[in-house]
Amino acid sequence: ISVKSGNCPLKNTVSNCGTRCTTDSQCVLNQKCCPNKCGHMSCAEPSVVSTGSGYKGSN
């Protein structure tokens, strides 16, 4: 399982609720599998800085 670099953005900023994922390898390019505002996981552009949310990857 590949974990991509970067941190997940705050989940309330991830509005992509349609496409779900379980690992970073399911996401295109540099996107990461991150918690979204709908309570699931979806692909999102990584945040450059840590959000303090505790999510650093999708392992």
PALO-877964 format. One line per 2 residues: their letters; for each residue x, y, z of C-alpha. Coordinates in Angstrom, 3 decimals, always signed. Layout:
N
A) X Y Z | ...
// end
This chain:
59
IS) +0.000 +0.000 +0.000 | +1.423 +3.307 -1.053
VK) +1.091 +6.327 +1.231 | +1.691 +9.588 -0.589
SG) +3.503 +12.544 +0.914 | +1.704 +15.500 +2.423
NC) -1.089 +15.803 +4.940 | -4.832 +15.564 +4.553
PL) -6.660 +18.898 +4.626 | -9.274 +19.547 +7.295
KN) -12.179 +17.202 +6.620 | -14.755 +20.017 +6.470
TV) -12.865 +21.402 +3.448 | -13.030 +18.093 +1.522
SN) -16.356 +18.346 -0.283 | -15.883 +15.407 -2.688
CG) -18.405 +12.978 -1.184 | -19.120 +10.925 -4.314
TR) -15.889 +9.034 -4.977 | -14.819 +6.957 -1.992
CT) -11.394 +5.448 -1.360 | -9.615 +3.408 +1.289
TD) -5.955 +3.993 +0.377 | -3.862 +6.718 -1.263
SQ) -3.058 +4.345 -4.156 | -6.682 +4.624 -5.323
CV) -6.252 +8.369 -5.877 | -4.837 +9.981 -9.021
LN) -1.575 +11.890 -9.226 | -0.579 +13.342 -5.833
QK) -4.046 +13.172 -4.238 | -4.460 +11.431 -0.885
CC) -7.329 +9.406 +0.549 | -8.663 +11.694 +3.279
PN) -11.715 +12.073 +5.531 | -14.404 +14.262 +3.985
KC) -17.207 +16.390 +5.392 | -19.732 +13.606 +4.653
GH) -18.112 +11.229 +7.149 | -16.433 +9.007 +4.543
MS) -13.054 +8.916 +2.802 | -12.393 +10.487 -0.612
CA) -9.449 +11.674 -2.707 | -8.244 +15.205 -2.002
EP) -5.315 +17.462 -2.796 | -2.787 +17.215 +0.051
SV) -2.195 +20.101 +2.408 | +1.342 +21.483 +2.542
VS) +1.165 +21.998 +6.294 | -0.125 +19.725 +9.019
TG) -3.735 +20.470 +9.880 | -3.436 +19.072 +13.382
SG) -6.275 +16.685 +12.548 | -4.140 +13.618 +13.174
YK) -4.473 +12.348 +9.602 | -1.134 +11.937 +7.875
GS) -2.089 +9.121 +5.534 | -4.582 +6.393 +4.961
N) -2.826 +3.373 +6.428
// end
